[in-house]
Each structure stands twice: as structure tokens, then as C-alpha cells.
Amino acid sequence: MADEVEREITVPVEPERAWELVTEPEHLERWFAERVELEPTPGAPVRVVGDDGGERHGVVEEVDAPRRLRFVWYAPPDGPPSSVEIEVTPLPGGSRIAVTERELIMIDAVGAPTARPAHQPDALALAA
């Protein structure tokens, strides 16, 4: 996959209806994938089965209804993860639906911790 893939479409419906189209499995299964298990709640699991039978699993990270849904997914058993963000923007006479998928960079942290001066913050503590 490229580093980022973006697609957008304008639909002649109000943002609340567009939100249903991008968050309800029965609608997602008409345009996104053959089978979709998704609840627009942070922390909820995501499972998508494509037309080719390939699966992706993930978790919902952010929901700002009716504007934005973001989840992270990967292809089991060890496919590279990516972040998918779906945004609904109101327009005169309709709504814009934009879908952006960004490849996530994996960093392997290997090695023993090293001593450091007490005044330097612990990087892991800052990341928490």
C-alpha cells in the first residue's frame, strides 16, 4: 500500500444520513466490503471481510458523530497496520464523505534500558 490513500464522494443527503452510511454495517456492506462488523464506539472491535475473502481486524479509536470515525486495522496474522479515517462534511445540498487510509510505521524497540540522569524524562513515561 502507498503511504496514504484518499477517496471522497459528495452525496445528496444531510450529514446525519451520511453518518449512517459510513457507520452502520448494513450500509457499509453495500459500498465498503462484503462483511463489516463495526460499532462506532471507541475501543469497539472492527472486522472486515473483503470481496476476495481477505480479512482485516482492528479497533475503533475515535468517534465524533456525525463528523468523524477513525479506526486502526491490520490483515491477520501480521499484516502492516493502517489507520482509516472517515469524515463527513456538510455541504449545500448534501454531504462530502472522505475516506483516508494511512499506513502506520512500526518501530521495534529492542534492548535493555540504559541509565540516564534523573532530570531526563523517561520516554516511555512520556508516551503513556
N, C-alpha and C positions, 0 to 999 in steps of 0.2 A: 504494500500500500504506500502511496505517496505520503508525505508528512501531514497533509491536510486535504480533505475532500469537502467541497461545499456544493449544496444544491438548494434552490429556492423556487417557490411557486406562489402565485397570487391566486387566492380562491375567493369567490363572491359570497362569503359568509362572515358573520360577526366573529370577533376573537373568541368568544365563549364556545361557539360551534367549532371553530378551527382547533381549539384546545381539545375538544372531544376527539377530533380526527387524529390527533397526534398522541393521545394518551389512553384511549380505550382499545383493548385488544381486537375487538370485532372490526374496528375501522383500520387499525394498523395492519391487520391481516389482509386487507384489500390492496394496500399500496407499499407496505414496508417489507413484509416477509410472510411466508406461508403460515407460520405459527408464532404467536407472540404471547409471552406471559410477562406482564408488567403491571405494577400498581404504582401510580405516581405519588409515592411516599418515600422520603429519604430513608435509606437503609433497606428498602424492599429489594428482593432478588429480581433479576431480569433473565429471561431465557428466550432466545430467538432461534427458530429453525428456518433456514432459507429454502428457497425452491429447489436447491440442489441437495438438500438434506443436511448441509453443514450447520453446526450449532455454534452459538455464542452464548456465554453466560456472563452475568455481571451483577451490578448493584446500582440502584438509583442514588445519586449523590446530592442533587439539588432539585427542588421544585419551587417555582414561583408562579403559581397558577394565576391567571391564564396566560402567562408570558413565556416561561422558560422551564425546560426539563433537561437535566443533564444526568447521564449515567456513564459508567465505565464498564467495558466488556472485553472479553477475550475469547478465542476459539480454543476449547479444551483439546489436549491436556495442557499444552504450554504455549499456545499462540500468543503473539505480542498483544498487549493491551492497548486499547484506544479509548478516548473519551468522545461521547456523542452528545452534542448539544442541539436541542430543538427549540427554536424561538418563534413565537407568534407575535406579529406586529400589526396593530390596527392600521388600516388604510381607508381612504374614502371609498366606500362601496365594497369593502371586503377586508381581507387579512393577508399578510405575507407570512408564509411558513418557510423558515430557513433551517436546514439541517447541516451541521458541520461535524465531521469526524476528524479528530486529531490523534495521530499516533503518539503514544506515551513513550518516553525514554526510560529504559530500565537501567538502574545502576546497581551493580553488585558491590556491596560493602563487605569486604573480607579483611580479616586481620585482627590482631589484638589491639585493644585500646592503648594509647600511648599516654605517658604522663604529660601534664600541661600545667602551666602556672594557674594558681587558684583564681586569679582575676579574669581568666579567659572563660567564656561561657561554653558549656558542653553543647556541641552541635545537635546531638540527639535530643537534648532537653529543649532546645530552641525549636526543633521540628515538631515537637509534641503539641 
